[in-house]
Amino acid sequence: MRPADRRFLGVLTALVKSLAEAGDVVIVGRGSQAILGDRNDAVHVQVVCDLEERVRRIAERDSIEAAAANARIQESDRERNPWYRKYFSVDFESPHLYDVILNTARLGEDEVTHQVISLVRARVTS
């Protein structure tokens, strides 16, 4: 790893750990499932959705054509696993990094939100 990459990883790791120490925080991505993998008070959730629904949601959210949304998603997906391998030596799709995997296309966003809140509350009270 190049020096600039090591510095980036050091800053990212320190920031994520600092946020976790402060508590009452939701960290989306940024390798947090790898950085905080050993913390018993962290809940690691992978949220998934089929491509067609992802395209529809991104196109609607960003007011872009479906083709542009699809291209954006494809690029992001192509870059994600190499990024996790480079910085954390993990496959971000590995179910072993997560406490639970929830599918918003099947369950809906509201139900997924409810499930995550329930998981967090259960972890906090145990």
Contact map, one row per residue, 1 for C-alpha under 8 A:
111011000000000000000000000000000000000000000000000000000000000000000000000000000000010000000000000000000000000000000000000000
111111000000000000000000000000000000000000000000000000000000000000000000000000000000000000000000000000000000000000000000000000
111111100000000000000000000000000000000000000000000000000000000000000000000000000000000000000000000000000000000000000000000000
011111110000000000000000000000000000000000000000000000000000000000000000000000000000000000000000000000000000000000000000000000
111111111000000000000000000000000000000000000000000000000000000000000000000000000000000000000000000000000000000000000000000000
111111111100000000000000000000000000000000000000000000000000000000000000000000000000000000000000000000000000000000000000000000
001111111110000000000000000000000000000000000000000000000000000000000000000000000000000000000000000000000000000000000000000000
000111111111000000000000000000000000000000000000000000000000000000000000000000000000000000000000000000000000000000000000000000
000011111111100000000000000000000000000000000000000000000000000000000000000000000000001000000000000000000000000000000000000000
000001111111110000000000000000000000000000000000000000000000000000000000000000000000000000000000000000000000000000000000000000
000000111111111000000000000000000000000000000000000000000000000000000000000000000000000000000000000000000000000000000000000000
000000011111111100000000000001000000000000000000000000000000000000000000000000000000000000000000000000000000000000000000000000
000000001111111110000000000000000010000000000000000000000000000000000000000000000000000000000000000000000000000000000000000000
000000000111111111000000000000000000000000000000000000000000000000000000000000000000000000000000000000000000000000000000000000
000000000011111111100000000000000000000000000000000000000000000000000000000000000000000000000000000000000000000000000000000000
000000000001111111110000001000010011000000000000000000000000000000000000000000000000000000000000000000000000000000000000000000
000000000000111111111000000000000011000000000000000000000000000000000000000000000000000000000000000000000000000000000000000000
000000000000011111111100000000000000000000000000000000000000000000000000000000000000000000000000000000000000000000000000000000
000000000000001111111110100000000000000000000000000000000000000000000000000000000000000000000000000000000000000000000000000000
000000000000000111111111100000000000000001000000000000000000000000000000000000000000000000000000000000000000000000000000000000
000000000000000011111110000000000000000000000000000000000000000000000000000000000000000000000000000000000000000000000000000000
000000000000000001111111100000000000000000000000000000000000000000000000000000000000000000000000000000000000000000000000000000
000000000000000000111111100000000000000000000000000000000000000000000000000000000000000000000000000000000000000000000000000000
000000000000000000010111110000000000000000000000000000000000000000000000000000000000000000000000000000000000000000000000000000
000000000000000000110111111000000000000000000000000000000000000000000000000000000000000000000000000000000000000000000000000000
000000000000000000000001111100000000000000000000000000000000000000000000000000000000000000000000000000000000000000000000000000
000000000000000100000000111111010000000000000000000000000000000000000000000000000000000000000000000000000000000000000000000000
000000000000000000000000011111010000000000000000000000000000000000000000000000000000000000000000000000000000000000000000000000
000000000000000000000000001111111000000000000000000000000000000000000000000000000000000000000000000000000000000000000000000000
000000000001000000000000001111110000000000000000000000000000000000000000000000000000000000000000000000000000000000000000000000
000000000000000000000000000011111110000000000000000000000000000000000000000000000001000100000000000000000000000000000000000000
000000000000000100000000001111111111100000000000000000000000000000000000000000000000000000000000000000000000000000000000000000
000000000000000000000000000010111111100000010000000000000000000000000000000000000000000000000000110000000000000000000000000000
000000000000000000000000000000111111100000000000000000000000000000000000000000000000000101000000100000000000000000000000000000
000000000000100110000000000000111111110000000000000000000000000000000000000000000000000000000000000000000000000000000000000000
000000000000000110000000000000011111111001000000000000000000000000000000000000000000000000000000000000000000000000000000000000
000000000000000000000000000000011111111001000000000000000000000000000000000000000000000000000000100000000000000000000000000000
000000000000000000000000000000000011111100000000000000000000000000000000000000000000000000000000000000000000000000000000000000
000000000000000000000000000000000001111111000000000000000000000000000000000000000000000000000000000000000000000000000000000000
000000000000000000000000000000000000011111100000000000000000000000000000000000000000000000000000000000000000000000000000000000
000000000000000000000000000000000000001111100000000000000000000000000000000000000000000000000000000000000000000000000000001100
000000000000000000010000000000000001101111110000000000000000000000000000000000000000000000000000000000000000000000000000001000
000000000000000000000000000000000000000111111000000000000000000000000000000000000000000000000000011000000000000000000011001000
000000000000000000000000000000001000000001111100000000000000000000000000000000000000000000000000111100000000000000000000000000
000000000000000000000000000000000000000000111110000000000000000000000000000000000000000000000000011111000000000000010000000000
000000000000000000000000000000000000000000011111000000000000000000000000000000000000000000000000010111000000000000000000000000
000000000000000000000000000000000000000000001111100000000000000000000000000000000000000000000000000011110000000000000000000000
000000000000000000000000000000000000000000000111110000000000000000000000000000000000000000000000000011111000000000000000000000
000000000000000000000000000000000000000000000011111011000000000000000000000000000000000000000000000000111100000000000000000000
000000000000000000000000000000000000000000000001111111000000000000000000000000000000000000000000000000001000000000000000000000
000000000000000000000000000000000000000000000000111111100000000000000000000000000000000000000000000000000000000000000000000000
000000000000000000000000000000000000000000000000011111110000000000000000000000000000000000000000000000000000000000000000000000
000000000000000000000000000000000000000000000000111111111000000000000000000000000000000000000000000000001000000000000000000000
000000000000000000000000000000000000000000000000111111111100000000000000100000000000000000000000000000000000000000000000000000
000000000000000000000000000000000000000000000000001111111110000001001100100000000000000000000000000000000000000000000000000000
000000000000000000000000000000000000000000000000000111111111000001001000000000000000000000000000000000000000000000000000000000
000000000000000000000000000000000000000000000000000011111111100000000000000000000000000000000000000000000000000000000000000000
000000000000000000000000000000000000000000000000000001111111111100001000000000000000000000000000000000000000000000000000000000
000000000000000000000000000000000000000000000000000000111111111111011000000000000000000000000000000000000000000000000000000000
000000000000000000000000000000000000000000000000000000011111111100000000000000000000000000000000000000000000000000000000000000
000000000000000000000000000000000000000000000000000000001111111000000000000000000000000000000000000000000000000000000000000000
000000000000000000000000000000000000000000000000000000000111111100000000000000000000000000000000000000000000000000000000000000
000000000000000000000000000000000000000000000000000000000111111110000000000000000000000000000000000000000000000000000000000000
000000000000000000000000000000000000000000000000000000000111011111011000000000000000000000000000000000000000000000000000000000
000000000000000000000000000000000000000000000000000000000010001111111000000000000000000000000000000000000000000000000000000000
000000000000000000000000000000000000000000000000000000110010000111111100000000000000000000000000000000000000000000000000000000
000000000000000000000000000000000000000000000000000000000000000011111110000000000000000000000000000000000000000000000000000000
000000000000000000000000000000000000000000000000000000000010000111111111000000000000000000000000000000000000000000000000000000
000000000000000000000000000000000000000000000000000000110110000111111111100000000000000000000000000000000000000000000000000000
000000000000000000000000000000000000000000000000000000100000000001111111110000000000000000000000000000000000000000000000000000
000000000000000000000000000000000000000000000000000000000000000000111111111000000000000000000000000000000000000000000000000000
000000000000000000000000000000000000000000000000000000000000000000011111111100000000000000000000000000000000000000000000000000
000000000000000000000000000000000000000000000000000001100000000000001111111110000000000000000000000000000000000000000000000000
000000000000000000000000000000000000000000000000000000000000000000000111111111000000000000000000000000000000000000000000000000
000000000000000000000000000000000000000000000000000000000000000000000011111111100000000000000000000000000000000000000000000000
000000000000000000000000000000000000000000000000000000000000000000000001111111110000000000000000000000000000000000000000000000
000000000000000000000000000000000000000000000000000000000000000000000000111111111000000000000000000000000000000000000000000000
000000000000000000000000000000000000000000000000000000000000000000000000011111111100000000000000000000000000000000000000000000
000000000000000000000000000000000000000000000000000000000000000000000000001111111110000000000000000000000000000000000000000000
000000000000000000000000000000000000000000000000000000000000000000000000000111111111000000010000000000000000000000000000000000
000000000000000000000000000000000000000000000000000000000000000000000000000011111111100000111000000000000000000000000000000000
000000000000000000000000000000000000000000000000000000000000000000000000000001111111110000000000000000000000000000000000000000
000000000000000000000000000000000000000000000000000000000000000000000000000000111111111000000000000000000000000000000000000000
000000000000000000000000000000100000000000000000000000000000000000000000000000011111111111110000000000000000000000000000000000
000000000000000000000000000000000000000000000000000000000000000000000000000000001111111111100000000000000000000000000000000000
100000000000000000000000000000000000000000000000000000000000000000000000000000000111111110000000000000000000000000000000000000
000000001000000000000000000000000000000000000000000000000000000000000000000000000011111110000000000000000000000000000000000000
000000000000000000000000000000100100000000000000000000000000000000000000000000000001111111000000000000000000000000000000000000
000000000000000000000000000000000000000000000000000000000000000000000000000000000001111111100000000000000000000000000000000000
000000000000000000000000000000000100000000000000000000000000000000000000000000000001100111110100000000000000000000000000000000
000000000000000000000000000000000000000000000000000000000000000000000000000000001001100011111100000000000000000000000000000000
000000000000000000000000000000000000000000000000000000000000000000000000000000011001000001111100100000000000000000000000000000
000000000000000000000000000000000000000000000000000000000000000000000000000000001000000000111110100000000000000000000000000000
000000000000000000000000000000000000000000000000000000000000000000000000000000000000000001111111110000000000000000000000000000
000000000000000000000000000000000000000000000000000000000000000000000000000000000000000000001111111110000000000000000000000000
000000000000000000000000000000000000000000000000000000000000000000000000000000000000000000000111111000000000000000000000000000
000000000000000000000000000000001100100000010000000000000000000000000000000000000000000000011111111000000000000000000000000000
000000000000000000000000000000001000000000111100000000000000000000000000000000000000000000000111111110000000000000000000000000
000000000000000000000000000000000000000000111000000000000000000000000000000000000000000000000011111110000000000000000000000000
000000000000000000000000000000000000000000011100000000000000000000000000000000000000000000000010011111000000000000000000000000
000000000000000000000000000000000000000000001111000000000000000000000000000000000000000000000010011111100000000000000000000000
000000000000000000000000000000000000000000001111000000000000000000000000000000000000000000000000000111110010000100000000000000
000000000000000000000000000000000000000000000011100000000000000000000000000000000000000000000000000011111111000100000000000000
000000000000000000000000000000000000000000000011100000000000000000000000000000000000000000000000000001111111101100000000000000
000000000000000000000000000000000000000000000001110010000000000000000000000000000000000000000000000000111111100000000000000000
000000000000000000000000000000000000000000000000100000000000000000000000000000000000000000000000000000111111000000000000000000
000000000000000000000000000000000000000000000000000000000000000000000000000000000000000000000000000001111111111100000000000000
000000000000000000000000000000000000000000000000000000000000000000000000000000000000000000000000000000111111111100000000000000
000000000000000000000000000000000000000000000000000000000000000000000000000000000000000000000000000000011011111110000000000000
000000000000000000000000000000000000000000000000000000000000000000000000000000000000000000000000000000000011111111000000000000
000000000000000000000000000000000000000000000000000000000000000000000000000000000000000000000000000000010011111111100000000000
000000000000000000000000000000000000000000000000000000000000000000000000000000000000000000000000000001110011111111110000000000
000000000000000000000000000000000000000000000000000000000000000000000000000000000000000000000000000000000000111111111000000000
000000000000000000000000000000000000000000000000000000000000000000000000000000000000000000000000000000000000011111111100000000
000000000000000000000000000000000000000000000000000000000000000000000000000000000000000000000000000000000000001111111110000000
000000000000000000000000000000000000000000001000000000000000000000000000000000000000000000000000000000000000000111111111000000
000000000000000000000000000000000000000000000000000000000000000000000000000000000000000000000000000000000000000011111111100000
000000000000000000000000000000000000000000000000000000000000000000000000000000000000000000000000000000000000000001111111110000
000000000000000000000000000000000000000000100000000000000000000000000000000000000000000000000000000000000000000000111111111000
000000000000000000000000000000000000000000100000000000000000000000000000000000000000000000000000000000000000000000011111111100
000000000000000000000000000000000000000000000000000000000000000000000000000000000000000000000000000000000000000000001111111110
000000000000000000000000000000000000000000000000000000000000000000000000000000000000000000000000000000000000000000000111111111
000000000000000000000000000000000000000011100000000000000000000000000000000000000000000000000000000000000000000000000011111111
000000000000000000000000000000000000000010000000000000000000000000000000000000000000000000000000000000000000000000000001111111
000000000000000000000000000000000000000000000000000000000000000000000000000000000000000000000000000000000000000000000000111111
000000000000000000000000000000000000000000000000000000000000000000000000000000000000000000000000000000000000000000000000011111
